Amino acid sequence: MASKDPRIDEYIAESAPFARPILKHIRSVVHAGCPEVVETIKWGAPAFEHHGILCGMASFKAHCVFGFWKSDLLADEFPDVAKAGGKAMGQFGRLTTVKDLPSKAVMVRMVKTAARLNEEGVKPPRPAPDTEPKSVRAPADLLAALRNNAQARAAYDALSPSQKREYIEWITEAKRDVTRKARLADAVEWMAEGKIRNWKYVR
């Protein structure tokens, strides 16, 4: 028996008008391909489970996305899926209409294949370890702040590439300028004290 989560009904109802038919179509296709699928909400968006996560969808201001959890394992049977994603999440690019998706018959086959992979416990191959050292480039505002604090600059230079990256990503991921400036000030202060970015969690 189909298991439907009322939170997904609410999610669809609160989505933009263009997105509702896309989300409803995806939902019906997933249930057609896997009648035992269980609906839930993960990371704030609708997700479908069957012996683990199967697939998920989401709507944004101007587009929707849909993707399979084990998309890499579907690429052999459905090679076009692996190429369709582009810069959007999921494997089907930026969806603005139902016509942007493959035919219902193809999508049902994809869902059935994904469900079978989960039932069989097939896991995606692990990516090869990245042995190439990654360069770390500090943003201009961090470099300027470090020039004004010799102790912090010396501590920064002594950090490992991964520890530098933690500071840089924390600063550059700030959404607002005021947040970025506050993080920059904290970072310089902590480095002057010889602390790594996540020093609070080090015992």
N, C-alpha and C positions, 0 to 999 in steps of 0.2 A: 504494500500500500504506500502511496506517495506520502512523503513527510514534508509539509510546507510550514515555513516559519513566518508568522505574521509580521515579524520585523522586516522581512523582505517586501511584503505588501506595502508597508509604510515607506520603505526606501524608494520603491518604484513610484509611489504616489507623490513623494516629495521631490522627485527628480524633474528636470526640465521636460516640457511637453514633447520635444523631439526624441528624448531618451526613453520615454516610457514604452513605446512599441518595440524598441530594440531590446530592452531588458526583459520584457514579457516574452519576446520571441526566443531569446537565449534560454530563459527559464523553462519554456515548454520543450525546447529541443533537448535540454539536459535530462528532463524527466522522461522524454521519449526514448532516449538512448540508454538510460539507467533508471528504471522504475523504482529501484530500491534506494535511490539517492536521498541523502538527508541534507536539508538546507540549514544554514547557519549564517552568522555574521562573523567575519574575521577581518581584523585591521580596518574596521569601520565600513566594510563593504560586503555584499552578498557572496557567499561561498557555498560550494556543494561538496559533500563528503560521501565517500563509499570506500570503506577499508582504508581510510586516510583521505587527505585532501584530494579532490578530483579536479576542480576548476573553480574559477571565480570571475566575477564581473563587477564593473563599477561605472558610475556616471560622473561626468564633470560638467563644467559650464557649457562647453561647446562640443563635447564628444563623449563617447562611451568606450570602454575597453573590455575585452574578454580573453581569458587565457587558461591554458591547461597547466596543472602543476608539474607534470612530467612531459612538457612540450618537446624536449630533446628526443625522447623515446618515440614520439609520434612522427618525427621528421622522416624516417625511412618510408613509412607508408603514405604520409601526406607531406611531400617535400615542399609544396608551395606554402605551407603554414609557417615553416621556419624562415621564409623570406619575407613574409607579409608584415611583420611587426613594425619595421621602421623605427622611428624614434618614440613610439608610444609603448606603454606597457602592454603585456599580452602578446598574442601572436597574430592579431588581425588588424593592427594599425588603429588609427583614429576612426571610430565608427560614428557616423552621423545619420545613417539610415540602415534599415535591415538589409538593403541591397549590398551594403559593404561586406556582408558576411558571405561565406560559401553557401551553397544550396542547403536546404534542410536535410536532404538525404545524406549529403557529405558530412554535415555536422553531427548527425545522429551516429554515423559510422565512427567518427572521431571519438564521441562520448563512449560508445561501446568499447572501442579499443583502449581508451584511457581507463575505463572501469575494469577491463580484463587485466591490465597491467597492475592495477592496485590489488585485485583479487589474488594474483599470482605473486604478489610481493616483489615485483621487479623494481629495482632501484636504478636511478640514472647513474651513469658512470661518473666517477669523481674526476674533476678537472686536474690536469697535470699541475704539480706544484710550480709556482712561478719562482724560478731561481735567479731571474734578472733583477739586479738592484734597481729600485725605483728612485728617481731623483725627486728631491723635495724642494720646492721653491716657495720661500716665504713671501707673503704679500707685502706691498710697499709700506703699509701703515705699521706692520709688525717690525719690519726692519728699521723704520724711523724711530719707533719706541725703544728698540734695543740699543740704538746708537746713543740714546740718552741715559742708558743704564748699563755701565760696563760690567757689573756683576751678573746682571741678567743675560747679557750678550755672551759672556764666557760660559754660563751655564747652558744656554741654548746651543752653542757650538759643541758642547760636550754631549748633548743628547744623541741617541741613536736615530737613524732615519725614521723609524716607526714612531718614536716618541715625539719627534719634530712634527710628523704628519698629524698626530693626535691633536697637538696644539693648533696647527694650521687649519685643519678641518673644523675644529670647534669654533674658531674665530670666523672663518669664511662662510660657515653655514648659518650664521646669524641672519635672521630675516629683516631686522630693523637696524638702522644706523646706531641708535642709542644702545641696543643690545650688543652690537659689535664692539663699540667703544668700551663698554663695561667689561666684556670678555677680554679685550686687549689689555686693559689695565690689570685685571686679575692675573692674566697669563704672565705679564712682566713681573708682577709682584711675586708670583709663585716661583718663577724661574730664578729670580734673585735669591730666593730662599732655598734653591736647589731642588725644587719639587717638579715631578713629572705632572702631566695634565690630570691624570686620574689618581693623584696622590691620596685622595680621601679614601680610596678603596684598597690601598696597600696596607697590609697589616705588618 
